[in-house]
Amino acid sequence: MRATNIRRTILDILERAQPYALPESQLVVELNGALRPAVGAAEFDQEILFLQTRRYITTVPDPLDDQLVKWAITEAGLTMLRQ
């Protein structure tokens, strides 16, 4: 149940950020503001991998900082939210 809540919350946050991609650090801050207890790094990485593997989210390169990880929701992720 917690994994499902984390995944849905990540998708909700990224949907609200559209049309922009969110830096990973901002995504973590917003996720931990929405869920209690806070999501740990290993838990976050596991759920990000789950969503990315299913192509619900994707990374977006930053044109000025190739070290910055940004996330965006995909069409598949939007479809999943509407179900």
N, C-alpha and C positions, 0 to 999 in steps of 0.2 A: 504494500500500500504506500509506503513512504517513497519508494522508487517512482511509482506512478505520479505521486504528488510533485516530486522534484521535476520529472519530465514535463508534466503539464505546465508547471509554473515557468520553466525555462521557455517553453513554446509561447506562453502568454506574454512574457516579458519581451521576447523577440518580435512578436506580432505588434505589440504597442510601439516598438522602436522603428517600425517600418516608416519610411523607405530606407532607413539607415541601418548599418550593422553596428553592433555594440562591442566595444572592447571587452575582452574576457574579464578584466578586473571589475568593470562596471556591472557586468552580468552577475558576477559573484556577489557584489554588494546588494544589488536588487533582489537576488534570490534569497540571500540571508535576511533581508528586510521583510520578506514575505513568509518565510518558513521558520518554524521553531521545532526542535532545536536547530541551530545553524547547520548548514551542510558543510561537511569536512572536504578537504581537497581530494581524497581518494574517492569519496562518494560522488563528488562533482565530476571528476574525470570519468568515472564509470558511466554515469548517466549521459554525459556529453558524447561519449563513444557510442552508447546505445542509439542516441538520436542521430548522430552522424552516420552510423552504419546503415540506418534505415532511410537516410537522405532526407530527414525532416529538418535538419539544419546544415549549414555549410560555413566554411571559413571564407572570409573576404579579405583580400590583400589590402594593406594600407599603402597608398602610393608614396608616402613620405617616410614610412618606418616599416621595414621588412621584418622587424622583430615583434611587431604588435599583432597579437592574435585578436581578430574580430569575428563575431558570429552573426549570422542572419538566418531567418526562417526561410524555408523553401516552399514551393507550391504544395509539395507533399505534406509538409508540416502544417500548412494552413488547412489543407483538407482534413488532416487528422484532428485538428482543433474543432472543426465544424461537426464532427461525428458525435 
